[in-house]
Amino acid sequence: MTVINYQCPTYRDAYSRINAIVIEGEQEAHDNYIALTQLLPDRSEELHRLAKMEERHKKGFTACGKNLEVTPDMEYARQFFAALKQNFDDALRQGNLVTCLVIQALIVECFAIAAYNIYIPVADPFARKITEGVLKDEYLHLSFGEEWLKANFAQVKQDIEAANRQNLPLVWQMLNQVTADARTLGMEREELMADFMTQYSETLGNIGFTSREIMKMAAYGLA
Amino acid sequence: MFGLIGHLTSLAHAQEVARELGYEEYAQKDLDFWCVAPPQIVADITVKSITGKTIVGKYVESCFLPEMLLLKKFKAATRKVLNAMAHAQKHGINITALGGFSSIIFENFNLMEMLHFRNIKLEVERFTTGNTHTAYIICRQVEEGAQKYGIDLAKATVTVCGATGDIGSAVCRWLSVRSPIQELILVARNQERLQALRDSLGRGKIMTIEEALPQSDIVVWVASMAKGMEISPAILKKPSLLIDGGYPKNLATTIQVPDVQVINGGMVEHALDVDWQIMKWVNRYAPSRQLFACFAESMLLEFEGWYTNFSWGRNQITLEKMDQIGALSRKHGFRPIV
């Protein structure tokens, strides 16, 4: 295994973008869970709890950047999430809870889980500890969306499929965009994709999709 | 519930099967895609024993392809096996056989050290390599094949290629104690292991494959090679019997010469039909009744409720365990294909 020099300019340059992405990702997750209270008022307390966790994650990842004396490129991160955020905001405006949950509680959480799992073994010691703590929470966030969609599966199945078609291609584009920086941090695209697809497929299976449906959905939009 | 972790024999095979099963988007993808594709349960299986007992199981496609080994994509290969095992475990499967290359990858890449990954802790007692049953069946194929094709074992020279592997070493132990064979030839790549095996057996000649084949009445091929076995028919003794325990099994089609018989090694036939769709893709011989002995081992363990990693580790297969699994094999209606 190659030894990673966390202080070298190339690493820190890549880190300024990846670190910004996770900080922005956690911020948007926080905002999204708060926004979801509009559509799920009876789950407001739980959503606020999830949002609070995301806020804590954001602070943790901000500390990771400071620890390496890296300034996160927040503008880059906002651009990175722009299309996905737009889809979430549109769905929220239309009262489309299913799409909101698919974007935030399935796709984003599955991606975060995959990325954090791949990152932990190659992270600097400070960031490793923070990320390990974050990861445990993200599994809870995933199960929030998973459980709601499972409980309402019969009514929302087609909407989940539509949200998947709309948003999964964005995930592949986002992944392409970070491939080089992630590699600098020791994270291979193939591993990120494999772990995302495995986690996402498993989640779709738990919600109620058949193997055949999952195979088609999880590969949707891949070139 | 039992499980089988399997995979297809090549990228071309995988693309063909994907197309036949209606996954056009998978059929068009290259190896990179198969490297990231997650495991899936693609079939439910029902098996009835001749004792009358019926069990159900699931087939887990790992999406591993042998090209991953040829192209040294070892991370992908190990990920495939671990993910497929995790998938089986999460679906509550009690005992799952690691078919094809899965058990070889598990052993060679030391996956015992990697059982804890993501939020998963693999419970090894839920898995079996199936190698004890495979070794037993191959030994029976040697004996029954010799009888069928008029080879007198007492005068026969038997070569085991891949002698130091888990299955190969078990076959050598059986043949040297239980069969009246005249000569045993041991072929493998690792000379140190070969010598250790010879010492433990107290018999057997160590040779290269080129030296061994021209003098062998029976050849047992259990070496693991990602492309299957390639040997020239010209150097084979005539008559002789080849037992092809490799995967994919390509000897029956590549070696078509008079006086050389080929048996699909490590394959069993069940007395009753097995209800499964997937097997016609995984093996193309006689889908409804024939299957890999390693798969059948998980069925045997399920029939008996033995939820334990019966076959595990390297070179742990004893004659007693072969007797045990052999008795179950006969009890539930499996027999070696000859």
Interface residues (C-beta under 8 A of the other chain):
Chain A: I113 N117 Y139 E188 E190 E191 M193 A194 D195 M197 T198 Y200 S201 E202 S211 R212 I214 M215 K216 A218 A219 Y220 L222
Chain B: G22 Y23 E25 Y26 K29 D32 F33 C35 V36 A37 P38 P39 Q40 I41 V42 K75 A76 R79 N83 H87 K90 F117 R118 N119
